[in-house]
Every structure is written in C-alpha cells, then in structure tokens.
C-alpha cells in the first residue's frame, strides 16, 4: 500500500495474533464496519494455512485496537 506502519505477530499455541498500526491510514485497513479487516484476516489465515498446514488454528488481526 505504500503506507508506513508497524506490524507485530505473536503465536500462542495454534493461534496467531497480528497487530497492525499505520496511524492516519488505519481506516483503509479496517474498512466499513470492519469488512476490509475481516477480509484481510481471511487472506492471512489462508496464506498461513498453506505455509504452516495444521500447525495453525486461527488468525486474529487487529488494526490499532479496533478489535
């Protein structure tokens, strides 16, 4: 996206928590009623599932405390 930001990823067992902070552009990642954030979370889960297989159970994405 060409937007500077910070990403923090933590794995707790089979769950992966991703925290994203971009400052003024957080709304772009959250979207209307969180729809973009939900889609981003789904894409990250699918990508992680391909790479990690059954070692991953869930992915939770948070943008600047929205979730």
PyMOL commands that place a pseudoatom at each C-alpha (Angstrom):
pseudoatom trace, name=CA, resn=UNK, resi=1, chain=A, elem=C, hetatm=0, pos=[0.000, 0.000, 0.000]
pseudoatom trace, name=CA, resn=UNK, resi=2, chain=A, elem=C, hetatm=0, pos=[2.992, 2.271, 0.340]
pseudoatom trace, name=CA, resn=UNK, resi=3, chain=A, elem=C, hetatm=0, pos=[1.933, 3.297, 3.834]
pseudoatom trace, name=CA, resn=UNK, resi=4, chain=A, elem=C, hetatm=0, pos=[4.442, 3.190, 6.681]
pseudoatom trace, name=CA, resn=UNK, resi=5, chain=A, elem=C, hetatm=0, pos=[3.350, 1.259, 9.731]
pseudoatom trace, name=CA, resn=UNK, resi=6, chain=A, elem=C, hetatm=0, pos=[4.173, -1.296, 12.366]
pseudoatom trace, name=CA, resn=UNK, resi=7, chain=A, elem=C, hetatm=0, pos=[3.263, -4.979, 12.401]
pseudoatom trace, name=CA, resn=UNK, resi=8, chain=A, elem=C, hetatm=0, pos=[3.596, -7.271, 15.396]
pseudoatom trace, name=CA, resn=UNK, resi=9, chain=A, elem=C, hetatm=0, pos=[2.947, -11.017, 15.118]
pseudoatom trace, name=CA, resn=UNK, resi=10, chain=A, elem=C, hetatm=0, pos=[2.634, -13.373, 18.075]
pseudoatom trace, name=CA, resn=UNK, resi=11, chain=A, elem=C, hetatm=0, pos=[1.900, -17.083, 18.021]
pseudoatom trace, name=CA, resn=UNK, resi=12, chain=A, elem=C, hetatm=0, pos=[0.187, -18.559, 21.048]
pseudoatom trace, name=CA, resn=UNK, resi=13, chain=A, elem=C, hetatm=0, pos=[-0.149, -22.283, 20.522]
pseudoatom trace, name=CA, resn=UNK, resi=14, chain=A, elem=C, hetatm=0, pos=[-2.010, -22.719, 17.236]
pseudoatom trace, name=CA, resn=UNK, resi=15, chain=A, elem=C, hetatm=0, pos=[-3.406, -19.158, 17.295]
pseudoatom trace, name=CA, resn=UNK, resi=16, chain=A, elem=C, hetatm=0, pos=[-1.659, -16.287, 15.551]
pseudoatom trace, name=CA, resn=UNK, resi=17, chain=A, elem=C, hetatm=0, pos=[-2.306, -12.683, 16.593]
pseudoatom trace, name=CA, resn=UNK, resi=18, chain=A, elem=C, hetatm=0, pos=[-1.358, -9.899, 14.178]
pseudoatom trace, name=CA, resn=UNK, resi=19, chain=A, elem=C, hetatm=0, pos=[-1.351, -6.254, 15.300]
pseudoatom trace, name=CA, resn=UNK, resi=20, chain=A, elem=C, hetatm=0, pos=[-1.106, -3.544, 12.646]
pseudoatom trace, name=CA, resn=UNK, resi=21, chain=A, elem=C, hetatm=0, pos=[-0.728, 0.202, 13.247]
pseudoatom trace, name=CA, resn=UNK, resi=22, chain=A, elem=C, hetatm=0, pos=[-0.489, 2.678, 10.375]
pseudoatom trace, name=CA, resn=UNK, resi=23, chain=A, elem=C, hetatm=0, pos=[-1.621, 5.853, 12.110]
pseudoatom trace, name=CA, resn=UNK, resi=24, chain=A, elem=C, hetatm=0, pos=[-3.693, 8.048, 9.833]
pseudoatom trace, name=CA, resn=UNK, resi=25, chain=A, elem=C, hetatm=0, pos=[-4.446, 5.212, 7.357]
pseudoatom trace, name=CA, resn=UNK, resi=26, chain=A, elem=C, hetatm=0, pos=[-5.927, 2.696, 9.784]
pseudoatom trace, name=CA, resn=UNK, resi=27, chain=A, elem=C, hetatm=0, pos=[-9.384, 3.307, 8.356]
pseudoatom trace, name=CA, resn=UNK, resi=28, chain=A, elem=C, hetatm=0, pos=[-8.282, 1.897, 4.996]
pseudoatom trace, name=CA, resn=UNK, resi=29, chain=A, elem=C, hetatm=0, pos=[-7.405, -1.437, 6.628]
pseudoatom trace, name=CA, resn=UNK, resi=30, chain=A, elem=C, hetatm=0, pos=[-10.495, -1.535, 8.837]
pseudoatom trace, name=CA, resn=UNK, resi=31, chain=A, elem=C, hetatm=0, pos=[-12.999, -0.586, 6.143]
pseudoatom trace, name=CA, resn=UNK, resi=32, chain=A, elem=C, hetatm=0, pos=[-16.704, -0.053, 6.544]
pseudoatom trace, name=CA, resn=UNK, resi=33, chain=A, elem=C, hetatm=0, pos=[-17.933, -1.874, 9.666]
pseudoatom trace, name=CA, resn=UNK, resi=34, chain=A, elem=C, hetatm=0, pos=[-14.671, -3.845, 9.711]
pseudoatom trace, name=CA, resn=UNK, resi=35, chain=A, elem=C, hetatm=0, pos=[-15.345, -5.582, 6.392]
pseudoatom trace, name=CA, resn=UNK, resi=36, chain=A, elem=C, hetatm=0, pos=[-11.867, -4.931, 4.960]
pseudoatom trace, name=CA, resn=UNK, resi=37, chain=A, elem=C, hetatm=0, pos=[-10.258, -6.082, 8.198]
pseudoatom trace, name=CA, resn=UNK, resi=38, chain=A, elem=C, hetatm=0, pos=[-12.336, -9.276, 8.096]
pseudoatom trace, name=CA, resn=UNK, resi=39, chain=A, elem=C, hetatm=0, pos=[-11.221, -9.933, 4.504]
pseudoatom trace, name=CA, resn=UNK, resi=40, chain=A, elem=C, hetatm=0, pos=[-7.586, -9.229, 5.379]
pseudoatom trace, name=CA, resn=UNK, resi=41, chain=A, elem=C, hetatm=0, pos=[-7.819, -11.657, 8.286]
pseudoatom trace, name=CA, resn=UNK, resi=42, chain=A, elem=C, hetatm=0, pos=[-9.241, -14.337, 5.973]
pseudoatom trace, name=CA, resn=UNK, resi=43, chain=A, elem=C, hetatm=0, pos=[-6.447, -13.852, 3.408]
pseudoatom trace, name=CA, resn=UNK, resi=44, chain=A, elem=C, hetatm=0, pos=[-3.774, -14.047, 6.122]
pseudoatom trace, name=CA, resn=UNK, resi=45, chain=A, elem=C, hetatm=0, pos=[-5.347, -17.241, 7.505]
pseudoatom trace, name=CA, resn=UNK, resi=46, chain=A, elem=C, hetatm=0, pos=[-5.336, -18.859, 4.044]
pseudoatom trace, name=CA, resn=UNK, resi=47, chain=A, elem=C, hetatm=0, pos=[-1.723, -17.834, 3.397]
pseudoatom trace, name=CA, resn=UNK, resi=48, chain=A, elem=C, hetatm=0, pos=[-0.570, -19.063, 6.804]
pseudoatom trace, name=CA, resn=UNK, resi=49, chain=A, elem=C, hetatm=0, pos=[-2.510, -22.298, 6.354]
pseudoatom trace, name=CA, resn=UNK, resi=50, chain=A, elem=C, hetatm=0, pos=[-0.699, -23.033, 3.099]
pseudoatom trace, name=CA, resn=UNK, resi=51, chain=A, elem=C, hetatm=0, pos=[2.659, -22.474, 4.711]
pseudoatom trace, name=CA, resn=UNK, resi=52, chain=A, elem=C, hetatm=0, pos=[2.051, -23.941, 8.190]
pseudoatom trace, name=CA, resn=UNK, resi=53, chain=A, elem=C, hetatm=0, pos=[-0.613, -26.560, 7.468]
pseudoatom trace, name=CA, resn=UNK, resi=54, chain=A, elem=C, hetatm=0, pos=[-2.318, -27.952, 10.555]
pseudoatom trace, name=CA, resn=UNK, resi=55, chain=A, elem=C, hetatm=0, pos=[0.093, -26.134, 12.888]
pseudoatom trace, name=CA, resn=UNK, resi=56, chain=A, elem=C, hetatm=0, pos=[-2.171, -23.094, 12.684]
pseudoatom trace, name=CA, resn=UNK, resi=57, chain=A, elem=C, hetatm=0, pos=[-5.670, -22.992, 14.095]
pseudoatom trace, name=CA, resn=UNK, resi=58, chain=A, elem=C, hetatm=0, pos=[-6.756, -19.378, 13.897]
pseudoatom trace, name=CA, resn=UNK, resi=59, chain=A, elem=C, hetatm=0, pos=[-5.589, -15.909, 12.928]
pseudoatom trace, name=CA, resn=UNK, resi=60, chain=A, elem=C, hetatm=0, pos=[-6.753, -12.734, 14.654]
pseudoatom trace, name=CA, resn=UNK, resi=61, chain=A, elem=C, hetatm=0, pos=[-5.884, -9.403, 13.053]
pseudoatom trace, name=CA, resn=UNK, resi=62, chain=A, elem=C, hetatm=0, pos=[-6.217, -6.139, 14.980]
pseudoatom trace, name=CA, resn=UNK, resi=63, chain=A, elem=C, hetatm=0, pos=[-5.729, -2.688, 13.490]
pseudoatom trace, name=CA, resn=UNK, resi=64, chain=A, elem=C, hetatm=0, pos=[-4.878, -0.078, 16.140]
pseudoatom trace, name=CA, resn=UNK, resi=65, chain=A, elem=C, hetatm=0, pos=[-7.106, -1.595, 18.803]
pseudoatom trace, name=CA, resn=UNK, resi=66, chain=A, elem=C, hetatm=0, pos=[-10.216, -1.889, 16.618]
pseudoatom trace, name=CA, resn=UNK, resi=67, chain=A, elem=C, hetatm=0, pos=[-10.568, -5.478, 17.862]
for i in range(1, 67): cmd.bond("trace and resi %d" % i, "trace and resi %d" % (i + 1))
show_as sticks, trace
zoom trace
